[in-house]
Amino acid sequence: MARIAAPLDAGTVGGALSSPTVPRLSSFKAYDIRGKVPEELNETLVYRLGLAYAEQYQPRRVAVGRDVRESSPMLVDALAAGLAQGGAEVLDIGLCGTEEVYFAAFQPGVDGGIMVTASHNPIEYNGLKLVRGGALPISGDSGLRALESAVARSVARYAGGASKTSVSFRDAYVEHLLGYLDLAALQSLTIAVNPGNGGAGQIVEALAPHLPFTFARTHFEPDGTFPNGIPNPLLPENRAATRELVQRSGADFGVAWDGDFDRCFLFDERGEFIEGYYIVGLLAEAMLAQEAGAKIIHDPRLTWNTVDVVQSAGGVPVQSKTGHAFIKERMRAENAVYGGEMSAHHYFRDFAYCDNGTIPWLLVAQLISRSGKTLSQLVGERMQRFPASGEINRRVDDIGRVLAAIEAHYAPGAESIEKVDGLSIAYADWRFNLRGSNTEPVLRLNVESRADVALMRTRTDELLRQIGGRA
């Protein structure tokens, strides 16, 4: 991709500004930075970001990593140049996962971390995820808005080049991952793995010599052209390759990842996709077996199964608003051992309260080994006791109006009404959560019931008719 020689003015980076005195850049989102390259995100902007980060946090050393996208190396170079110009030593850990940047950021002598990635966004996008020392998140009101303002006002010129030192934390990271396991308890499982041509295969290969597992692979090689499509297993249309690999290889279970592999998605021994909601309960139970009475953080979208599992295991369920910044903040405040979102983000206290896409599938392999049960058996009973719709999106013209109408219709006779995150209404035998997107005119619906699949489906269809809109 061609280098952008001239810096963009604050008023032209990312389009329209919210005001002439407080510029807003379209690539700065609620939790991170994402945009089309080069229109919204380019070397000039990223160079200025490096300068702003160095000025705001005064780090001595910053770990920088990247995903497989073809634009990532040039953005890393510009970022490194800005950080170095601001006085920071840049530790370049190369092609990696976001979790590896988090790991590097809580190592002694490292004062922050930045991952260049657009995760599961379309191929023309890229982005950045930022943390401070200790892997403390930078997002929203915790520093990202200040960085945005500094970048928008900057007229600094990127002259090319980069100042960085290549380092590797991978051996230490593998050792950290193995610390979550009782290696003697592991059985000789076959695991089907699909990195989607992202970076997760590197960690699988690094772990493989230490584990008694056989790995069946597909779409394994990192490839920024994404010849098999953008890796996003949350979309049903992207699950066929993993399902077929499980079935073809006779695997005990399957794992697929998004591009920067901070999320992993699990498939049972039949190749059936397991909703992330039930994996939250499974991992909560596993963590509570190691630390009785601990607190578990969960999001408000689907809750009954998680609350039941945690309380039955002697733990304390704590509800938090959806989103990694909120979950991490609440985990630190509660000193929770584990936190999980149904969107396949899983957070661990021993991993600096950060989300991780490798620890979950390792713990599931250990659960299967110890229990002698299949993955479908481990989650099947929970799925029957608390059937759920999975998240359904509907585009609407007026989110506030629809939410108000739904509340007026369903509030009478409800056992509880919550507004921790969107609208949650519960009755004795079913509940739902309806919340608006932060970035688009979309409502997201989740419905669950108590051991009644027909009721859950009936109420889901009913709500969708009430919401209207379009898929």
Secondary structure by P-SEA (a helix, b strand, c coil): cccccccccccccccccccccbbbbcccccccccccccccccaaaaaaaaaaaaaaccccbbbbbbccccaaaaaaaaaaaaaaaabbbbbccccccaaaaaaaaaccccccccccccccccccccbbbbbccccccccccccaaaaaaaaaaccccccbbbbbbbbbaaaaaaaaaacccccccccbbbbbbbcccccaaaaaaaacccccbbbbbccccccccccccccccccccccaaaaaaaaaacccbbbbbcccccbbbbbccccccccaaaaaaaaaaaaaaaccbbbbbbcccccaaaaaaaaaacbbbbbbcccaaaaaaaaaaaccccccccccbbbbccccccccccaaaaaaaaaaaaaccccccccaaaaaacccccbbbbbbccaaaaaaaaaaacccccccccccccbbbbcccccbbbbbbccccbbbbbbbbcccaaaaaaaaaaaaaaacccc
